[in-house]
Amino acid sequence: MKVAVLLLFSWAFSAHGADVYVHMMPWFETKESNSGQWGIHWTMANRNPDNVVDGKQDIASFYHPEIGAYASGDPDVVDWQLGAMKTAGIKGAFIDWPGTTEAFDYPKNKENAEAIIDGTVRAGLQFAVVYEDNNLNLAGVGDKIAQGTADMQYVQSNYFSKGNYVQLDGAPLLLDFGPQALYDDNWDQIFSPLDPKPTFLTLWNQNQQGGSFVKGEYAWVYSNYLDGLNNWYNFQEVPIKVGVAYPGFNSFYEQGGWPGPGFTIEFGTDTFQATFDLALANTDVIQICTWNDYGEGTIIEPTLEFGTQFLDIIQAATGTQYTHADFDEVTEIFLLRKQHANNATMLGHLAQRYHNLVHKFD
Ligand SMILES: *[C@@H]1O[C@H](CO)[C@@H](O)[C@H](O)[C@H]1NC(C)=O
């Protein structure tokens, strides 16, 4: 009897049937990609990745990418990231999207987001965008409605139109990281040119600021950890809820000389398993927070510190036919691409090898 109950329990907690997505940052730059300057998300106010401390680059994070500090728009990096997602059984990426405002590093971030979108097509993954409406504040945009409307028109023409854009509840899924700049009927105004209206989700506990088309919320990481998540899963009443799983929260803001949240949630597989299991028990669409936010310390992509430990958990839960060895293959292809960057014949073979790997079970 006990055995049967346990079996049922573990079956209920497998991710078969749940769609797992990852929240992805497109904002990393190397000296090669950024006119000789490391991007600010590797340096914050005071780090220099050219310095190596205890065998690791001095980046603004407690964690270090397995492939070294990278450029988010480099197609080889994109294939490494998306190849790892694909072989973990992840369905796609929710990409942090800066809008079309010309300020700071936003245009580069948008360009990188589009390199990632191209990569999702190569990898046979889906994508959706997470709009950063707060950028309208940070960039000091005068007419936020006009800029927001232009952003939504851009999203409709360039992203919703793609065959691999995530559809949820019969319409393209649009998430907002807020609201933080546009509130209430501002959203109705900026959505007015959109047909169909997107399935629009705000951050958790903010749907009442999302205007009349809002369909629900997505959960995020916060200091109240499992209490906050349990509360939201059990009591927040909205039609659509996207759950969250994360490995912890260990931000570098204080050390890096940047403002930002200072709470800590222990980083590791226990936190990841606990939040993942809770999400699986409560929702059928899950967003992992995050793929690669090095500054906040919420990374699940392969790092020097944790390797593929988080991806191994996801791979087991999604029930994909890929195995751990496929993660090694993805990294090997990346390293060979860099090693043979000037050999077009070799690059052709490697592109084919990548294609065969990511479509092996499609
Ligand atoms: C380029 O790669 C091909 C295929 O692997 C190999 O046969 C050839 O020797 C390489 N060329 C050079 C110049 O290394």
The ligand as an ORCA input file, in Angstrom:
! r2SCAN-3c Opt
* xyz 0 1
  C      39.202     22.139    -42.142
  O      38.339     21.104    -41.703
  C      38.313     19.998    -42.580
  C      37.174     19.073    -42.127
  O      37.285     18.718    -40.777
  C      39.668     19.346    -42.557
  O      39.678     18.199    -43.407
  C      40.707     20.354    -43.033
  O      42.000     19.808    -42.899
  C      40.618     21.632    -42.222
  N      41.428     22.666    -42.836
  C      42.399     23.323    -42.210
  C      43.115     24.374    -42.991
  O      42.661     23.089    -41.028
*
